[in-house]
Amino acid sequence: VQLQASGGGLVQAGGSLRLSCAASGSTVPMKIMAWYRQPPGKQRDMVAELVTGGPTNYADSAEGRFTISRGSAQNTIYLQMNNLKPEDTGIYYCKAIGIGIRTYWGQGTLVTVSS
């Protein structure tokens, strides 16, 4: 399984970006698909996740500003990010958990929010 993330870029504070992630190589739906963020010099933390047949979860910092959603194609997700803040800057990684709790990571896409 390979994950391809895209959509990052440079945006001013208050702006919006939409990230996309597509998982290829699997014929079955992933159990969980999620977005993680790694700010410069910091650890990678969960931003939002979709659990198949279960809840959608957000980090406190993303609640009310970010929306994770599924695409029409299997194992495709998006992250709509609105009202971006400089502290949202970082590399955004797509993560998927499949059968047998096998975990897959995408290559990351850089989001830079200028003040």
Biopython code that builds the backbone (N, CA, C, O; Angstrom):
import numpy as np
from Bio.PDB.StructureBuilder import StructureBuilder

atoms = [
    (1, "VAL", "N", (0.851, -1.190, 0.000)),
    (1, "VAL", "CA", (0.000, 0.000, 0.000)),
    (1, "VAL", "C", (0.886, 1.238, 0.000)),
    (1, "VAL", "O", (1.844, 1.332, 0.768)),
    (2, "GLN", "N", (0.558, 2.174, -0.861)),
    (2, "GLN", "CA", (1.292, 3.446, -0.912)),
    (2, "GLN", "C", (0.302, 4.596, -0.738)),
    (2, "GLN", "O", (-0.798, 4.577, -1.289)),
    (3, "LEU", "N", (0.717, 5.596, 0.038)),
    (3, "LEU", "CA", (-0.101, 6.778, 0.265)),
    (3, "LEU", "C", (0.533, 7.968, -0.446)),
    (3, "LEU", "O", (1.738, 8.198, -0.342)),
    (4, "GLN", "N", (-0.274, 8.703, -1.150)),
    (4, "GLN", "CA", (0.198, 9.888, -1.861)),
    (4, "GLN", "C", (-0.571, 11.099, -1.337)),
    (4, "GLN", "O", (-1.781, 11.219, -1.532)),
    (5, "ALA", "N", (0.156, 11.990, -0.672)),
    (5, "ALA", "CA", (-0.450, 13.210, -0.129)),
    (5, "ALA", "C", (-0.069, 14.395, -1.002)),
    (5, "ALA", "O", (1.024, 14.452, -1.567)),
    (6, "SER", "N", (-0.997, 15.340, -1.098)),
    (6, "SER", "CA", (-0.739, 16.549, -1.881)),
    (6, "SER", "C", (-1.599, 17.688, -1.364)),
    (6, "SER", "O", (-2.501, 17.487, -0.551)),
    (7, "GLY", "N", (-1.303, 18.896, -1.854)),
    (7, "GLY", "CA", (-2.135, 20.042, -1.526)),
    (7, "GLY", "C", (-1.506, 21.068, -0.616)),
    (7, "GLY", "O", (-2.097, 22.119, -0.367)),
    (8, "GLY", "N", (-0.311, 20.783, -0.112)),
    (8, "GLY", "CA", (0.340, 21.745, 0.759)),
    (8, "GLY", "C", (0.801, 22.968, -0.008)),
    (8, "GLY", "O", (0.766, 23.000, -1.238)),
    (9, "GLY", "N", (1.236, 23.976, 0.739)),
    (9, "GLY", "CA", (1.716, 25.189, 0.105)),
    (9, "GLY", "C", (1.887, 26.304, 1.104)),
    (9, "GLY", "O", (1.820, 26.090, 2.315)),
    (10, "LEU", "N", (2.111, 27.501, 0.586)),
    (10, "LEU", "CA", (2.277, 28.690, 1.409)),
    (10, "LEU", "C", (0.987, 29.494, 1.379)),
    (10, "LEU", "O", (0.443, 29.778, 0.312)),
    (11, "VAL", "N", (0.506, 29.858, 2.557)),
    (11, "VAL", "CA", (-0.735, 30.613, 2.653)),
    (11, "VAL", "C", (-0.618, 31.626, 3.790)),
    (11, "VAL", "O", (0.104, 31.402, 4.761)),
    (12, "GLN", "N", (-1.323, 32.724, 3.661)),
    (12, "GLN", "CA", (-1.330, 33.715, 4.731)),
    (12, "GLN", "C", (-2.278, 33.289, 5.848)),
    (12, "GLN", "O", (-3.227, 32.537, 5.627)),
    (13, "ALA", "N", (-2.007, 33.776, 7.023)),
    (13, "ALA", "CA", (-2.888, 33.496, 8.158)),
    (13, "ALA", "C", (-4.320, 33.912, 7.807)),
    (13, "ALA", "O", (-4.555, 34.969, 7.222)),
    (14, "GLY", "N", (-5.261, 33.054, 8.181)),
    (14, "GLY", "CA", (-6.662, 33.283, 7.850)),
    (14, "GLY", "C", (-7.097, 32.621, 6.565)),
    (14, "GLY", "O", (-8.291, 32.555, 6.270)),
    (15, "GLY", "N", (-6.140, 32.129, 5.797)),
    (15, "GLY", "CA", (-6.440, 31.492, 4.530)),
    (15, "GLY", "C", (-6.836, 30.031, 4.686)),
    (15, "GLY", "O", (-6.979, 29.524, 5.798)),
    (16, "SER", "N", (-7.012, 29.363, 3.543)),
    (16, "SER", "CA", (-7.462, 27.969, 3.533)),
    (16, "SER", "C", (-6.600, 27.135, 2.595)),
    (16, "SER", "O", (-6.025, 27.638, 1.630)),
    (17, "LEU", "N", (-6.529, 25.865, 2.903)),
    (17, "LEU", "CA", (-5.890, 24.876, 2.035)),
    (17, "LEU", "C", (-6.676, 23.580, 2.130)),
    (17, "LEU", "O", (-7.338, 23.306, 3.131)),
    (18, "ARG", "N", (-6.591, 22.793, 1.073)),
    (18, "ARG", "CA", (-7.215, 21.469, 1.077)),
    (18, "ARG", "C", (-6.163, 20.435, 0.731)),
    (18, "ARG", "O", (-5.553, 20.478, -0.337)),
    (19, "LEU", "N", (-5.960, 19.515, 1.641)),
    (19, "LEU", "CA", (-5.003, 18.433, 1.426)),
    (19, "LEU", "C", (-5.744, 17.198, 0.935)),
    (19, "LEU", "O", (-6.895, 16.957, 1.298)),
    (20, "SER", "N", (-5.062, 16.425, 0.104)),
    (20, "SER", "CA", (-5.618, 15.187, -0.414)),
    (20, "SER", "C", (-4.677, 14.032, -0.128)),
    (20, "SER", "O", (-3.458, 14.199, -0.097)),
    (21, "CYS", "N", (-5.256, 12.860, 0.082)),
    (21, "CYS", "CA", (-4.457, 11.654, 0.297)),
    (21, "CYS", "C", (-5.158, 10.486, -0.358)),
    (21, "CYS", "O", (-6.345, 10.252, -0.132)),
    (22, "ALA", "N", (-4.419, 9.755, -1.168)),
    (22, "ALA", "CA", (-4.970, 8.581, -1.825)),
    (22, "ALA", "C", (-4.082, 7.388, -1.515)),
    (22, "ALA", "O", (-2.862, 7.450, -1.666)),
    (23, "ALA", "N", (-4.706, 6.305, -1.082)),
    (23, "ALA", "CA", (-3.985, 5.065, -0.810)),
    (23, "ALA", "C", (-4.201, 4.114, -1.975)),
    (23, "ALA", "O", (-5.338, 3.817, -2.342)),
    (24, "SER", "N", (-3.128, 3.646, -2.543)),
    (24, "SER", "CA", (-3.224, 2.704, -3.652)),
    (24, "SER", "C", (-2.635, 1.361, -3.234)),
    (24, "SER", "O", (-1.818, 1.286, -2.316)),
    (25, "GLY", "N", (-3.055, 0.315, -3.912)),
    (25, "GLY", "CA", (-2.506, -0.996, -3.638)),
    (25, "GLY", "C", (-3.316, -1.837, -2.688)),
    (25, "GLY", "O", (-2.892, -2.928, -2.306)),
    (26, "SER", "N", (-4.490, -1.341, -2.295)),
    (26, "SER", "CA", (-5.356, -2.119, -1.414)),
    (26, "SER", "C", (-6.722, -2.274, -2.068)),
    (26, "SER", "O", (-7.272, -1.317, -2.614)),
    (27, "THR", "N", (-7.261, -3.483, -2.007)),
    (27, "THR", "CA", (-8.588, -3.729, -2.582)),
    (27, "THR", "C", (-9.689, -3.631, -1.537)),
    (27, "THR", "O", (-10.871, -3.747, -1.858)),
    (28, "VAL", "N", (-9.293, -3.416, -0.280)),
    (28, "VAL", "CA", (-10.272, -3.292, 0.799)),
    (28, "VAL", "C", (-10.105, -1.942, 1.474)),
    (28, "VAL", "O", (-9.027, -1.349, 1.441)),
    (29, "PRO", "N", (-11.183, -1.457, 2.089)),
    (29, "PRO", "CA", (-11.083, -0.151, 2.756)),
    (29, "PRO", "C", (-10.132, -0.209, 3.953)),
    (29, "PRO", "O", (-10.081, -1.200, 4.681)),
    (30, "MET", "N", (-9.388, 0.872, 4.135)),
    (30, "MET", "CA", (-8.563, 1.005, 5.317)),
    (30, "MET", "C", (-9.462, 1.163, 6.537)),
    (30, "MET", "O", (-10.538, 1.753, 6.444)),
    (31, "LYS", "N", (-9.027, 0.638, 7.681)),
    (31, "LYS", "CA", (-9.827, 0.753, 8.903)),
    (31, "LYS", "C", (-9.838, 2.184, 9.413)),
    (31, "LYS", "O", (-10.868, 2.681, 9.867)),
    (32, "ILE", "N", (-8.704, 2.834, 9.338)),
    (32, "ILE", "CA", (-8.567, 4.214, 9.800)),
    (32, "ILE", "C", (-7.703, 4.969, 8.791)),
    (32, "ILE", "O", (-6.696, 4.452, 8.307)),
    (33, "MET", "N", (-8.113, 6.195, 8.482)),
    (33, "MET", "CA", (-7.260, 7.095, 7.712)),
    (33, "MET", "C", (-7.195, 8.408, 8.469)),
    (33, "MET", "O", (-8.192, 8.881, 9.015)),
    (34, "ALA", "N", (-6.011, 8.983, 8.490)),
    (34, "ALA", "CA", (-5.819, 10.143, 9.358)),
    (34, "ALA", "C", (-4.780, 11.088, 8.791)),
    (34, "ALA", "O", (-3.995, 10.729, 7.913)),
    (35, "TRP", "N", (-4.794, 12.308, 9.316)),
    (35, "TRP", "CA", (-3.771, 13.311, 9.030)),
    (35, "TRP", "C", (-3.003, 13.613, 10.316)),
    (35, "TRP", "O", (-3.587, 13.789, 11.385)),
    (36, "TYR", "N", (-1.698, 13.667, 10.181)),
    (36, "TYR", "CA", (-0.809, 14.045, 11.269)),
    (36, "TYR", "C", (-0.020, 15.276, 10.843)),
    (36, "TYR", "O", (0.178, 15.521, 9.653)),
    (37, "ARG", "N", (0.418, 16.031, 11.814)),
    (37, "ARG", "CA", (1.225, 17.219, 11.548)),
    (37, "ARG", "C", (2.503, 17.177, 12.374)),
    (37, "ARG", "O", (2.488, 16.819, 13.552)),
    (38, "GLN", "N", (3.601, 17.547, 11.739)),
    (38, "GLN", "CA", (4.878, 17.636, 12.435)),
    (38, "GLN", "C", (5.452, 19.027, 12.230)),
    (38, "GLN", "O", (6.013, 19.314, 11.173)),
    (39, "PRO", "N", (5.319, 19.902, 13.235)),
    (39, "PRO", "CA", (5.921, 21.241, 13.152)),
    (39, "PRO", "C", (7.440, 21.137, 13.190)),
    (39, "PRO", "O", (7.975, 20.121, 13.634)),
    (40, "PRO", "N", (8.142, 22.164, 12.733)),
    (40, "PRO", "CA", (9.609, 22.126, 12.739)),
    (40, "PRO", "C", (10.158, 21.868, 14.133)),
    (40, "PRO", "O", (9.829, 22.589, 15.075)),
    (41, "GLY", "N", (10.991, 20.847, 14.268)),
    (41, "GLY", "CA", (11.636, 20.543, 15.533)),
    (41, "GLY", "C", (10.739, 19.913, 16.576)),
    (41, "GLY", "O", (11.140, 19.781, 17.733)),
    (42, "LYS", "N", (9.535, 19.520, 16.195)),
    (42, "LYS", "CA", (8.607, 18.945, 17.163)),
    (42, "LYS", "C", (8.159, 17.561, 16.722)),
    (42, "LYS", "O", (8.494, 17.104, 15.629)),
    (43, "GLN", "N", (7.401, 16.904, 17.581)),
    (43, "GLN", "CA", (6.943, 15.560, 17.269)),
    (43, "GLN", "C", (5.737, 15.599, 16.343)),
    (43, "GLN", "O", (5.096, 16.634, 16.163)),
    (44, "ARG", "N", (5.453, 14.459, 15.773)),
    (44, "ARG", "CA", (4.319, 14.309, 14.875)),
    (44, "ARG", "C", (3.082, 13.971, 15.692)),
    (44, "ARG", "O", (3.094, 13.018, 16.472)),
    (45, "ASP", "N", (2.020, 14.740, 15.521)),
    (45, "ASP", "CA", (0.791, 14.527, 16.276)),
    (45, "ASP", "C", (-0.412, 14.425, 15.349)),
    (45, "ASP", "O", (-0.415, 14.968, 14.244)),
    (46, "MET", "N", (-1.422, 13.725, 15.818)),
    (46, "MET", "CA", (-2.649, 13.558, 15.057)),
    (46, "MET", "C", (-3.408, 14.870, 14.956)),
    (46, "MET", "O", (-3.535, 15.604, 15.936)),
    (47, "VAL", "N", (-3.908, 15.157, 13.771)),
    (47, "VAL", "CA", (-4.736, 16.338, 13.545)),
    (47, "VAL", "C", (-6.200, 15.930, 13.411)),
    (47, "VAL", "O", (-7.082, 16.532, 14.023)),
    (48, "ALA", "N", (-6.449, 14.897, 12.601)),
    (48, "ALA", "CA", (-7.816, 14.433, 12.389)),
    (48, "ALA", "C", (-7.782, 12.999, 11.886)),
    (48, "ALA", "O", (-6.858, 12.610, 11.170)),
    (49, "GLU", "N", (-8.785, 12.213, 12.257)),
    (49, "GLU", "CA", (-8.834, 10.839, 11.789)),
    (49, "GLU", "C", (-10.261, 10.407, 11.515)),
    (49, "GLU", "O", (-11.207, 10.851, 12.166)),
    (50, "LEU", "N", (-10.388, 9.529, 10.531)),
    (50, "LEU", "CA", (-11.658, 8.918, 10.163)),
    (50, "LEU", "C", (-11.571, 7.435, 10.452)),
    (50, "LEU", "O", (-10.682, 6.749, 9.948)),
    (51, "VAL", "N", (-12.496, 6.934, 11.268)),
    (51, "VAL", "CA", (-12.567, 5.523, 11.578)),
    (51, "VAL", "C", (-13.707, 4.920, 10.766)),
    (51, "VAL", "O", (-14.850, 5.363, 10.883)),
    (52, "THR", "N", (-13.411, 3.920, 9.947)),
    (52, "THR", "CA", (-14.455, 3.297, 9.135)),
    (52, "THR", "C", (-15.527, 2.715, 10.036)),
    (52, "THR", "O", (-15.252, 1.870, 10.887)),
    (53, "GLY", "N", (-16.761, 3.180, 9.838)),
    (53, "GLY", "CA", (-17.856, 2.711, 10.671)),
    (53, "GLY", "C", (-17.822, 3.258, 12.083)),
    (53, "GLY", "O", (-18.559, 2.787, 12.950)),
    (54, "GLY", "N", (-16.989, 4.233, 12.320)),
    (54, "GLY", "CA", (-16.839, 4.797, 13.653)),
    (54, "GLY", "C", (-16.770, 6.307, 13.640)),
    (54, "GLY", "O", (-17.207, 6.941, 12.680)),
    (55, "PRO", "N", (-16.231, 6.888, 14.689)),
    (55, "PRO", "CA", (-16.260, 8.346, 14.813)),
    (55, "PRO", "C", (-15.179, 9.051, 13.988)),
    (55, "PRO", "O", (-14.234, 8.445, 13.483)),
    (56, "THR", "N", (-15.377, 10.348, 13.888)),
    (56, "THR", "CA", (-14.351, 11.235, 13.360)),
    (56, "THR", "C", (-13.758, 11.984, 14.540)),
    (56, "THR", "O", (-14.493, 12.526, 15.366)),
    (57, "ASN", "N", (-12.455, 12.018, 14.624)),
    (57, "ASN", "CA", (-11.798, 12.652, 15.765)),
    (57, "ASN", "C", (-10.883, 13.771, 15.304)),
    (57, "ASN", "O", (-10.248, 13.682, 14.254)),
    (58, "TYR", "N", (-10.826, 14.819, 16.100)),
    (58, "TYR", "CA", (-9.974, 15.961, 15.802)),
    (58, "TYR", "C", (-9.131, 16.322, 17.017)),
    (58, "TYR", "O", (-9.542, 16.135, 18.162)),
    (59, "ALA", "N", (-7.946, 16.841, 16.738)),
    (59, "ALA", "CA", (-7.164, 17.450, 17.805)),
    (59, "ALA", "C", (-7.874, 18.738, 18.228)),
    (59, "ALA", "O", (-8.588, 19.355, 17.438)),
    (60, "ASP", "N", (-7.669, 19.127, 19.466)),
    (60, "ASP", "CA", (-8.313, 20.351, 19.955)),
    (60, "ASP", "C", (-7.976, 21.549, 19.069)),
    (60, "ASP", "O", (-8.825, 22.408, 18.831)),
    (61, "SER", "N", (-6.754, 21.603, 18.591)),
    (61, "SER", "CA", (-6.309, 22.742, 17.785)),
    (61, "SER", "C", (-6.992, 22.800, 16.426)),
    (61, "SER", "O", (-7.039, 23.854, 15.793)),
    (62, "ALA", "N", (-7.527, 21.654, 15.976)),
    (62, "ALA", "CA", (-8.154, 21.578, 14.656)),
    (62, "ALA", "C", (-9.678, 21.685, 14.717)),
    (62, "ALA", "O", (-10.327, 22.004, 13.720)),
    (63, "GLU", "N", (-10.229, 21.422, 15.873)),
    (63, "GLU", "CA", (-11.690, 21.417, 16.031)),
    (63, "GLU", "C", (-12.284, 22.761, 15.616)),
    (63, "GLU", "O", (-11.850, 23.819, 16.071)),
    (64, "GLY", "N", (-13.291, 22.692, 14.737)),
    (64, "GLY", "CA", (-13.967, 23.907, 14.304)),
    (64, "GLY", "C", (-13.331, 24.607, 13.123)),
    (64, "GLY", "O", (-13.954, 25.476, 12.513)),
    (65, "ARG", "N", (-12.094, 24.245, 12.787)),
    (65, "ARG", "CA", (-11.404, 24.884, 11.651)),
    (65, "ARG", "C", (-11.099, 23.902, 10.531)),
    (65, "ARG", "O", (-11.112, 24.261, 9.354)),
    (66, "PHE", "N", (-10.825, 22.665, 10.908)),
    (66, "PHE", "CA", (-10.454, 21.638, 9.934)),
    (66, "PHE", "C", (-11.588, 20.633, 9.791)),
    (66, "PHE", "O", (-12.318, 20.358, 10.743)),
    (67, "THR", "N", (-11.721, 20.086, 8.575)),
    (67, "THR", "CA", (-12.707, 19.041, 8.325)),
    (67, "THR", "C", (-12.064, 17.928, 7.526)),
    (67, "THR", "O", (-11.529, 18.157, 6.441)),
    (68, "ILE", "N", (-12.120, 16.717, 8.069)),
    (68, "ILE", "CA", (-11.621, 15.546, 7.353)),
    (68, "ILE", "C", (-12.811, 14.864, 6.694)),
    (68, "ILE", "O", (-13.882, 14.761, 7.291)),
    (69, "SER", "N", (-12.622, 14.401, 5.466)),
    (69, "SER", "CA", (-13.730, 13.779, 4.750)),
    (69, "SER", "C", (-13.204, 12.705, 3.811)),
    (69, "SER", "O", (-12.016, 12.664, 3.492)),
    (70, "ARG", "N", (-14.106, 11.839, 3.376)),
    (70, "ARG", "CA", (-13.753, 10.776, 2.435)),
    (70, "ARG", "C", (-14.017, 11.243, 1.007)),
    (70, "ARG", "O", (-14.943, 12.010, 0.746)),
    (71, "GLY", "N", (-13.193, 10.770, 0.106)),
    (71, "GLY", "CA", (-13.432, 11.024, -1.299)),
    (71, "GLY", "C", (-14.328, 9.955, -1.886)),
    (71, "GLY", "O", (-14.643, 8.968, -1.222)),
    (72, "SER", "N", (-14.739, 10.148, -3.128)),
    (72, "SER", "CA", (-15.606, 9.168, -3.784)),
    (72, "SER", "C", (-14.834, 7.890, -4.111)),
    (72, "SER", "O", (-15.418, 6.808, -4.178)),
    (73, "ALA", "N", (-13.539, 8.016, -4.313)),
    (73, "ALA", "CA", (-12.710, 6.832, -4.567)),
    (73, "ALA", "C", (-12.353, 6.169, -3.247)),
    (73, "ALA", "O", (-12.139, 6.845, -2.240)),
    (74, "GLN", "N", (-12.292, 4.856, -3.257)),
    (74, "GLN", "CA", (-11.972, 4.129, -2.030)),
    (74, "GLN", "C", (-10.597, 4.544, -1.519)),
    (74, "GLN", "O", (-9.661, 4.735, -2.296)),
    (75, "ASN", "N", (-10.495, 4.680, -0.201)),
    (75, "ASN", "CA", (-9.229, 4.986, 0.460)),
    (75, "ASN", "C", (-8.637, 6.328, 0.023)),
    (75, "ASN", "O", (-7.426, 6.485, -0.134)),
    (76, "THR", "N", (-9.540, 7.275, -0.164)),
    (76, "THR", "CA", (-9.139, 8.657, -0.442)),
    (76, "THR", "C", (-9.738, 9.566, 0.621)),
    (76, "THR", "O", (-10.926, 9.466, 0.928)),
    (77, "ILE", "N", (-8.930, 10.442, 1.177)),
    (77, "ILE", "CA", (-9.430, 11.388, 2.173)),
    (77, "ILE", "C", (-8.933, 12.787, 1.847)),
    (77, "ILE", "O", (-7.971, 12.974, 1.102)),
    (78, "TYR", "N", (-9.614, 13.751, 2.423)),
    (78, "TYR", "CA", (-9.246, 15.145, 2.285)),
    (78, "TYR", "C", (-9.173, 15.786, 3.670)),
    (78, "TYR", "O", (-9.760, 15.296, 4.635)),
    (79, "LEU", "N", (-8.451, 16.873, 3.737)),
    (79, "LEU", "CA", (-8.437, 17.693, 4.938)),
    (79, "LEU", "C", (-8.628, 19.138, 4.497)),
    (79, "LEU", "O", (-7.725, 19.754, 3.933)),
    (80, "GLN", "N", (-9.819, 19.668, 4.764)),
    (80, "GLN", "CA", (-10.094, 21.069, 4.479)),
    (80, "GLN", "C", (-9.668, 21.880, 5.691)),
    (80, "GLN", "O", (-10.164, 21.667, 6.797)),
    (81, "MET", "N", (-8.756, 22.802, 5.480)),
    (81, "MET", "CA", (-8.230, 23.600, 6.582)),
    (81, "MET", "C", (-8.590, 25.064, 6.351)),
    (81, "MET", "O", (-8.170, 25.674, 5.368)),
    (82, "ASN", "N", (-9.363, 25.605, 7.260)),
    (82, "ASN", "CA", (-9.797, 26.996, 7.162)),
    (82, "ASN", "C", (-9.239, 27.809, 8.319)),
    (82, "ASN", "O", (-8.842, 27.261, 9.348)),
    (83, "ASN", "N", (-9.214, 29.113, 8.136)),
    (83, "ASN", "CA", (-8.725, 30.021, 9.179)),
    (83, "ASN", "C", (-7.363, 29.554, 9.696)),
    (83, "ASN", "O", (-7.155, 29.414, 10.901)),
    (84, "LEU", "N", (-6.463, 29.321, 8.780)),
    (84, "LEU", "CA", (-5.145, 28.800, 9.144)),
    (84, "LEU", "C", (-4.366, 29.803, 9.978)),
    (84, "LEU", "O", (-4.475, 31.015, 9.793)),
    (85, "LYS", "N", (-3.581, 29.268, 10.896)),
    (85, "LYS", "CA", (-2.767, 30.072, 11.800)),
    (85, "LYS", "C", (-1.297, 29.701, 11.614)),
    (85, "LYS", "O", (-0.998, 28.599, 11.155)),
    (86, "PRO", "N", (-0.374, 30.602, 11.961)),
    (86, "PRO", "CA", (1.054, 30.272, 11.827)),
    (86, "PRO", "C", (1.435, 28.982, 12.558)),
    (86, "PRO", "O", (2.330, 28.265, 12.112)),
    (87, "GLU", "N", (0.778, 28.686, 13.657)),
    (87, "GLU", "CA", (1.099, 27.469, 14.398)),
    (87, "GLU", "C", (0.615, 26.196, 13.700)),
    (87, "GLU", "O", (0.906, 25.092, 14.160)),
    (88, "ASP", "N", (-0.111, 26.340, 12.605)),
    (88, "ASP", "CA", (-0.496, 25.181, 11.798)),
    (88, "ASP", "C", (0.627, 24.763, 10.840)),
    (88, "ASP", "O", (0.523, 23.742, 10.160)),
    (89, "THR", "N", (1.677, 25.543, 10.794)),
    (89, "THR", "CA", (2.802, 25.245, 9.917)),
    (89, "THR", "C", (3.441, 23.916, 10.278)),
    (89, "THR", "O", (3.633, 23.607, 11.454)),
    (90, "GLY", "N", (3.769, 23.127, 9.254)),
    (90, "GLY", "CA", (4.429, 21.848, 9.478)),
    (90, "GLY", "C", (4.284, 20.949, 8.266)),
    (90, "GLY", "O", (3.680, 21.312, 7.256)),
    (91, "ILE", "N", (4.849, 19.786, 8.398)),
    (91, "ILE", "CA", (4.671, 18.768, 7.360)),
    (91, "ILE", "C", (3.457, 17.933, 7.753)),
    (91, "ILE", "O", (3.374, 17.423, 8.870)),
    (92, "TYR", "N", (2.540, 17.804, 6.839)),
    (92, "TYR", "CA", (1.318, 17.034, 7.079)),
    (92, "TYR", "C", (1.467, 15.661, 6.429)),
    (92, "TYR", "O", (1.729, 15.542, 5.232)),
    (93, "TYR", "N", (1.294, 14.639, 7.245)),
    (93, "TYR", "CA", (1.416, 13.267, 6.791)),
    (93, "TYR", "C", (0.057, 12.574, 6.806)),
    (93, "TYR", "O", (-0.753, 12.766, 7.713)),
    (94, "CYS", "N", (-0.163, 11.779, 5.792)),
    (94, "CYS", "CA", (-1.334, 10.928, 5.745)),
    (94, "CYS", "C", (-0.966, 9.559, 6.308)),
    (94, "CYS", "O", (0.102, 9.021, 6.015)),
    (95, "LYS", "N", (-1.848, 9.013, 7.105)),
    (95, "LYS", "CA", (-1.614, 7.700, 7.724)),
    (95, "LYS", "C", (-2.827, 6.817, 7.485)),
    (95, "LYS", "O", (-3.966, 7.283, 7.511)),
    (96, "ALA", "N", (-2.571, 5.548, 7.253)),
    (96, "ALA", "CA", (-3.666, 4.599, 7.080)),
    (96, "ALA", "C", (-3.362, 3.333, 7.867)),
    (96, "ALA", "O", (-2.217, 2.885, 7.933)),
    (97, "ILE", "N", (-4.389, 2.776, 8.453)),
    (97, "ILE", "CA", (-4.270, 1.506, 9.181)),
    (97, "ILE", "C", (-5.198, 0.516, 8.512)),
    (97, "ILE", "O", (-6.401, 0.746, 8.389)),
    (98, "GLY", "N", (-4.615, -0.594, 8.083)),
    (98, "GLY", "CA", (-5.399, -1.580, 7.358)),
    (98, "GLY", "C", (-5.598, -2.859, 8.156)),
    (98, "GLY", "O", (-5.519, -2.874, 9.384)),
    (99, "ILE", "N", (-5.860, -3.933, 7.413)),
    (99, "ILE", "CA", (-6.094, -5.242, 8.036)),
    (99, "ILE", "C", (-4.864, -5.676, 8.833)),
    (99, "ILE", "O", (-3.729, -5.489, 8.394)),
    (100, "GLY", "N", (-5.103, -6.253, 9.996)),
    (100, "GLY", "CA", (-3.994, -6.708, 10.823)),
    (100, "GLY", "C", (-3.242, -5.573, 11.477)),
    (100, "GLY", "O", (-2.104, -5.743, 11.915)),
    (101, "ILE", "N", (-3.883, -4.402, 11.546)),
    (101, "ILE", "CA", (-3.323, -3.188, 12.152)),
    (101, "ILE", "C", (-2.008, -2.799, 11.473)),
    (101, "ILE", "O", (-1.124, -2.222, 12.106)),
    (102, "ARG", "N", (-1.888, -3.116, 10.191)),
    (102, "ARG", "CA", (-0.712, -2.671, 9.456)),
    (102, "ARG", "C", (-0.841, -1.179, 9.186)),
    (102, "ARG", "O", (-1.889, -0.701, 8.751)),
    (103, "THR", "N", (0.231, -0.458, 9.449)),
    (103, "THR", "CA", (0.216, 0.999, 9.370)),
    (103, "THR", "C", (1.061, 1.479, 8.200)),
    (103, "THR", "O", (2.166, 0.992, 7.959)),
    (104, "TYR", "N", (0.510, 2.445, 7.483)),
    (104, "TYR", "CA", (1.178, 2.996, 6.318)),
    (104, "TYR", "C", (1.228, 4.517, 6.447)),
    (104, "TYR", "O", (0.296, 5.140, 6.955)),
    (105, "TRP", "N", (2.337, 5.107, 5.978)),
    (105, "TRP", "CA", (2.513, 6.556, 5.996)),
    (105, "TRP", "C", (2.806, 7.072, 4.595)),
    (105, "TRP", "O", (3.486, 6.422, 3.802)),
    (106, "GLY", "N", (2.275, 8.257, 4.313)),
    (106, "GLY", "CA", (2.607, 8.942, 3.076)),
    (106, "GLY", "C", (3.894, 9.729, 3.248)),
    (106, "GLY", "O", (4.501, 9.716, 4.319)),
    (107, "GLN", "N", (4.304, 10.408, 2.199)),
    (107, "GLN", "CA", (5.593, 11.095, 2.202)),
    (107, "GLN", "C", (5.528, 12.478, 2.837)),
    (107, "GLN", "O", (6.570, 13.079, 3.099)),
    (108, "GLY", "N", (4.338, 12.992, 3.088)),
    (108, "GLY", "CA", (4.211, 14.302, 3.708)),
    (108, "GLY", "C", (4.095, 15.424, 2.699)),
    (108, "GLY", "O", (4.661, 15.371, 1.607)),
    (109, "THR", "N", (3.345, 16.441, 3.093)),
    (109, "THR", "CA", (3.217, 17.640, 2.267)),
    (109, "THR", "C", (3.365, 18.851, 3.181)),
    (109, "THR", "O", (2.760, 18.904, 4.252)),
    (110, "LEU", "N", (4.164, 19.815, 2.760)),
    (110, "LEU", "CA", (4.509, 20.949, 3.625)),
    (110, "LEU", "C", (3.447, 22.040, 3.550)),
    (110, "LEU", "O", (3.050, 22.475, 2.470)),
    (111, "VAL", "N", (3.002, 22.468, 4.723)),
    (111, "VAL", "CA", (2.085, 23.605, 4.844)),
    (111, "VAL", "C", (2.806, 24.707, 5.612)),
    (111, "VAL", "O", (3.297, 24.487, 6.719)),
    (112, "THR", "N", (2.861, 25.883, 5.017)),
    (112, "THR", "CA", (3.496, 27.028, 5.666)),
    (112, "THR", "C", (2.482, 28.159, 5.736)),
    (112, "THR", "O", (1.946, 28.601, 4.720)),
    (113, "VAL", "N", (2.230, 28.619, 6.960)),
    (113, "VAL", "CA", (1.270, 29.705, 7.171)),
    (113, "VAL", "C", (2.040, 30.925, 7.646)),
    (113, "VAL", "O", (2.667, 30.899, 8.705)),
    (114, "SER", "N", (1.990, 31.980, 6.869)),
    (114, "SER", "CA", (2.718, 33.204, 7.214)),
    (114, "SER", "C", (1.803, 34.152, 7.992)),
    (114, "SER", "O", (0.591, 34.201, 7.779)),
    (115, "SER", "N", (2.420, 34.893, 8.889)),
    (115, "SER", "CA", (1.639, 35.818, 9.730)),
    (115, "SER", "C", (1.505, 37.187, 9.072)),
    (115, "SER", "O", (0.882, 38.085, 9.638)),
]
sb = StructureBuilder()
sb.init_structure("model")
sb.init_model(0)
sb.init_chain("A")
sb.init_seg("    ")
for serial, (resi, resn, name, xyz) in enumerate(atoms, 1):
    if name == "N":
        sb.init_residue(resn, " ", resi, " ")
    sb.init_atom(name, np.array(xyz, "f"), 0.0, 1.0, " ", f" {name:<3s}", serial, name[0])
structure = sb.get_structure()
